[in-house]
Amino acid sequence: MISSIAPQLASVFFASTAVVALAEIGDKTMLLAIVLAARLRAPWQILAGIFVATIANHALAALVGQEVAGLVDAPWFRTVVALGFIAMAAWTLVPDKLDDDEEGFRHRGGPFLTTLISFFVVEMGDKTQIATIALGAQYQDVLVVAAGTTLGMMLANGPAVFLGEELVKRVSLKATRIAAALLFLVLGLWQLAQIFGCVRGQE
């Protein structure tokens, strides 16, 4: 029983990690991580703040996705989730930037608390949070999805904190956005194929 469940959990974990890690490159929250690192100069406290903020934000997002999917477990709802992934593919291609009010955050309570609050707030409604909701709705496993998306955020933001602007110069943000968009597109099309396969099987 365990041996049959483990590969499924691993696929959910790695899919969640890959989706968010790619989507986060060049995202608004990664730009915020670079700004925080430049201004606060406390990389380990900043990483800890990002980690805690992401766990809290993405666990809530995955829970919302799971609960909504549990309430509306119907082909039309799964179709909406699939179309949501396809819409995320298009959204990912649009470059992000920090708004003026987000760049002008106030440094209160030390680097950890500053990062925790600002990162949590900026992540609200961001593409990686929306992606986590969609992943939670699709896979209906809060812990595995939240763990995967949190790892994805750390994989993207860790180098951003330590390398800052150098990372932006060395990594092709356009190529990364295209890769993330393709991954979202594949997830959406795969979900649609599963839905239509099930519907035809019931006919």
N, C-alpha and C positions, 0 to 999 in steps of 0.2 A: 504493500500500500504506500509506504513512505517512498520507496524507490520510484513509484509512478508519479507521485506528487512533486518530488524534488526537481525534475527537469522542467515541469510547468512553472514552478515558482521561480526557477532560475531564468527562464525565458522572459517572464514578466519583469523581473528585477533588471535584467540587462536591457530590455526594451525601454523601460522607464529611464534608466541611466543614459542610454544613448540619445533618446529623444530630447531630454532636457539639457544634456551636455552640449549638444549641437545647437539647440535653440538659444542657449544662453550666450554663446559667442557673439559679441557685438550687441547684446541686449542691454536694455536700460540699467538693469541691476548690475551687470558686469562693468558698465561705465561708472556706476556709483562706487563699485569696489575700487576702481582705479583712483577716483577722486578721494575716497576715504584714505586709501593708502598714502597718497601724496600729501594730504593735509595732516593726518594724525600720526603717521610714521610709527605705527605699532602693529606690524603685520600679524602676529600671532593672536593678539586680542581682536583684531578685525576679523580674522578667520573664525575665531570662536563665536563672535557675534553673528556672522553670516550663517554659521552652522546651526546655531540655536534658532535664529529667525526662520531659516529654511525649514527645519524640522516642524516648528509650530505652524508655519504657513501651509506647507505642503501636506502635513497630516490632516489639517482641516479641509484642504482642497480635495484630497483623496477621499475623505469621509463624505463630503458633499456629493462627489461623483458616485460613490458606492450607494449612498442612501437614495439618491434620485433614480439610479438604475434599478435598485431593489423595488422601488415604488412603481416604476413604469417599465417592467420587463416585457417589452413588446417589440416586434420587428420594426415598427415605425420609429420607436425611440432609439433603437440601435442604429437605424438609418440616419437619424439626426446626429448621433455621436460620430458616425463615419463621415458624414458631411462636414461635421465640425473639424475633424482632422484635416480634411481637404481645404477647408477655409483657413486653418492654421498654416497650411503649406503656403498659401498666398500671403498671409500676414507676415510670415517669417522672412519673406523676401524684401519687406520694407525696412530700411535701416532705422535704428532707434537713436534717440538722443535724449539727454537729460533736460528737463524743463528748468527754467531759471530758479524757480522756488526750490527745486530738489537739489540744485547745485549749491544753493545758499543755506544748507542745513546748519543748525546751531550745534556746536560742540558742547554737550552737557553730559555730565556723569561719567566721563572717561571714554576711551576708545571703544571698549566692549559695549557699553550701554548705548552709545551714540550709533554704533554700527547696527546693533540689535534692533533699535527702534526705527532708524531710517531705512534699513534694508527690508524689514517687515512691511512698512508702509508702502514703499515703492513697489514691492512685489505684488501688492494687492491689485488684481485686475491685469497683471502683466501676462505676456504670452506663456511664460513657463508655468504660472499658476493655472491658467486656463487649460494648458496641456495636461497638468496634473489632474485637474477635475475630469477631463476626458479620459485619461488613463484609468482613473479610479472607477469611472462609469463602465469602461470596457472590461477591465480585469476584475473589478469588485474585490480587491484585496488591499485594504488601507495600509497595512504595515509594509508589505513588499513594495507597493508603488511609492509610498512616501520615502522608504529607504533608498530605492533606486533613484528617484528624482533628486533627493538630497545629495547623494553621491555625485550625480550629474552636475549639480550646482557647484559642488566643491571642486570637481575636476576642472570646471571652467574658470571659477573665481580664484582658486589657489594661485595659478600662474599670474592672474591679473593683479592680485595683491602684491606679489613679489617682483613682477617684471613691469607692471604698469603700462606706460605708453609704448615700451619696447615690444610688448606682446602684440599690440595693435599694429605696429609697424611690420612685425615678422609674420603674422598670420593673416591670410587673405580672408577678410570678413565676408566678402562677396561669395567666395567659394564655399565658406562654411554655411552661410545662409542658404545657398543652393542645396547643399548636402542635407541640411535640416529640413528644408522644404520637401525634398524628395522622400525623406524618411516619413514625414507626416502624410504625404500623398500615398505612399505604399501602405501605411497603416489604414488609411481611409478606404482605399480600394480593396484591401484584404478583408476589412470588416464588411464592406458591401458584398463582396463575393461570398462570404460566409452566410450573410443574411439571405441572399437570393438562392443560395444552395439549399438552405433549410426550408425556405418557402416552397421551392420546387419539390423537395423531398416529401412535403406534407400534402402535395396535390395528388 
